[in-house]
Amino acid sequence: MVRRNEQMVSDSKVRAATGEGRDHWFGLLDSRNATEWSHKEMAAFLVEQGVDEWWAQGITVAYEQARGLRSPGQRSDGTFDASASKTLPISLEELWPFLTDEDRRSGWLGPDFVMTGETPGKSVRLARGEHHRVVLNFYGPAPVGTPSGKTRVQAQISNLPDSEAAAAAKDEWKAALGRLAEKIAG
């Protein structure tokens, strides 16, 4: 389950970063009938009040969730995202063929996903059908090319219609990354 913004960032952190707590910023937004505004308009208003852009985004998301304008995990366009990650006991260099070679990839992911692009050493983009898009991002705790290295793989799934689809996608990709780990282990 995706946590609400207020559960992930304490009010004391908001206060330390902006000089005021959420109650102040929510009250200011309410006084302007901001529930009628777009996400972009709300965040821009907070920036005009002197709030750093990053914090303005977080306060806006918290406000939208608190006022029932957005569910946890929902993007400002109404769609949902999901992600799953796993650290694998392999260097990115050794892992790369499991992702980019169609036969190796279908061995752990199945034949339905096709590679639509790649940024070598950084990401692989996959698609299943017309709407299911996934970006696999990589983070190497150990230097790339180190035989005993480890690589963290994060699957970012976008444009999901609702929170149930996001939860299902997260579960699907956790299982897929588990199968990848099994393939690597031999």
Buried (B, 14 or more C-beta within 10 A) or exposed (E): EBEBBBEEBEEEEBBEBBEBBBEBBBEBBEEEEBEEBEBEEBBBBBBEBEBEEEBBBBBBBBBBBBEEBBBBBBBBEEBBBBBBBBBBEBBBBBBBEBBEEEEBBEBBBEEEBEBEEBEEEEBBBBBBEEEBBBBBBBEBEBEBEBEEBBBBBBBBBBEBEBBEBBBBBBEBBBEBBEEBBEBBEE
